[in-house]
């Protein structure tokens, strides 16, 4: 059954000529039909990442770039939630406690970066995280205080 779904999915992709730059590729990327294929993809990524990192570990520019990329990825983790809230014009299900804990963690982390004079990219990422946290808290406040229209 899984094999048939996977074959059908591959045929669909080939027919649509979905390239890696296509939004359809990225929308379907995490739709795994088989745990084995998922593990193969994760292992391939891990092995390739390890090989590339070990090859360039002596390069200061590579190491700094890798650190910046990873910090930026972490800094933007709240973006999908903020975008979803904006699209839905609703923050239902998002609690102040959850986002407040994000804010506290990001605040103390940013304070630590300032206190220890961490590299500038860490400070920028911490400020980005705090900004997103505050924005989501604002969305909760704004959307949850709007009068709701009930349709019967």
Helices and strands as residue ranges (DSSP letters): H 2-16, H 23-28, H 35-56, H 60-75, H 79-88, H 96-115, H 120-144
